[in-house]
Amino acid sequence: MSDVRTVALGDPDLPRSNGELTFDEPWQGRALAIAIALVERLDLQWDDFRHHLIVAIAADPHRPYWDSWAVALDAFAVERIPIDLSP
């Protein structure tokens, strides 16, 4: 397992039940996997993504956790993935 995966999956803020990660919907597990993959591929630290999650939660503390995760993932991808729109 990569260092990013070890750190990400060990994050104590992720929802757990009896020590196991919990997801209410399949997309939530996929969002976690996408965030880990982006951090690995871009050779970043998990805290680079986690910062976006902290900002998303602070922006709307009443939003469900995994919805904040989706907002953070979107912001992270837009910021970090270069897009060439030239013809």
Backbone torsions as a table, in degrees:
resi	resn	phi	psi	omega
1	MET	NA	137.7	-179.2
2	SER	-70.3	161.9	177.4
3	ASP	-60.3	-39.8	179.6
4	VAL	-60.9	-46.9	-179.9
5	ARG	-62.4	-42.0	179.6
6	THR	-60.6	-46.5	-179.9
7	VAL	-67.4	-47.6	-177.1
8	ALA	-62.9	-48.5	-177.2
9	LEU	-71.6	-20.0	177.2
10	GLY	-90.5	-1.4	-178.8
11	ASP	-57.6	119.2	-176.7
12	PRO	-68.8	-13.3	-179.6
13	ASP	-82.8	-12.5	178.4
14	LEU	-70.3	139.9	-179.5
15	PRO	-61.9	132.3	-178.0
16	ARG	-137.6	156.6	171.7
17	SER	-136.3	120.8	-176.0
18	ASN	53.0	37.6	177.8
19	GLY	84.0	-9.4	-179.3
20	GLU	-96.9	141.3	175.8
21	LEU	-59.9	142.7	179.0
22	THR	-122.5	140.3	178.0
23	PHE	-134.0	135.8	177.0
24	ASP	-82.9	-27.0	-177.3
25	GLU	-137.3	150.4	179.9
26	PRO	-58.2	-33.8	-177.5
27	TRP	-62.1	-26.4	-178.3
28	GLN	-67.9	-42.5	175.5
29	GLY	-65.6	-37.3	178.0
30	ARG	-67.2	-38.2	178.1
31	ALA	-62.1	-40.8	176.5
32	LEU	-61.6	-46.4	-179.6
33	ALA	-62.9	-39.1	179.1
34	ILE	-65.2	-44.1	179.4
35	ALA	-60.6	-44.8	179.0
36	ILE	-62.3	-44.6	-179.4
37	ALA	-62.2	-42.2	179.0
38	LEU	-63.7	-45.8	-180.0
39	VAL	-60.7	-42.9	178.9
40	GLU	-64.5	-49.2	-176.2
41	ARG	-65.5	-34.1	-179.4
42	LEU	-88.1	1.9	178.6
43	ASP	55.1	50.7	-179.7
44	LEU	-110.8	-179.9	174.8
45	GLN	-99.4	153.1	179.7
46	TRP	-58.3	-33.5	179.4
47	ASP	-63.5	-22.1	175.5
48	ASP	-63.0	-39.6	175.6
49	PHE	-77.6	-43.6	-175.4
50	ARG	-56.8	-34.0	176.4
51	HIS	-57.3	-43.0	179.0
52	HIS	-64.3	-36.8	178.6
53	LEU	-66.7	-42.3	177.7
54	ILE	-60.4	-43.4	179.2
55	VAL	-64.6	-42.8	-179.4
56	ALA	-64.5	-40.6	178.7
57	ILE	-67.5	-42.5	179.7
58	ALA	-64.1	-33.7	-178.9
59	ALA	-67.1	-30.9	179.0
60	ASP	-150.4	82.6	-175.1
61	PRO	-64.0	-13.8	-179.5
62	HIS	-93.6	-6.9	178.4
63	ARG	-70.4	142.0	176.5
64	PRO	-56.9	145.7	-175.0
65	TYR	-51.2	-51.6	-175.5
66	TRP	-71.0	-24.5	172.6
67	ASP	-68.0	-39.0	174.4
68	SER	-63.0	-36.7	177.2
69	TRP	-59.2	-44.6	179.9
70	ALA	-63.5	-41.1	177.3
71	VAL	-61.9	-45.1	-179.7
72	ALA	-64.2	-42.0	179.8
73	LEU	-63.1	-41.9	177.6
74	ASP	-61.3	-49.2	-179.5
75	ALA	-62.5	-40.9	179.8
76	PHE	-62.7	-46.2	-179.1
77	ALA	-64.4	-44.0	-179.8
78	VAL	-62.0	-40.0	-178.3
79	GLU	-72.5	-37.8	-168.4
80	ARG	-101.3	-21.4	-177.0
81	ILE	-96.9	114.1	179.9
82	PRO	-70.3	134.7	179.0
83	ILE	-121.4	124.4	179.1
84	ASP	-97.1	110.1	-178.8
85	LEU	-99.5	10.7	179.9
86	SER	-70.9	148.5	-179.1
87	PRO	-68.5	NA	NA
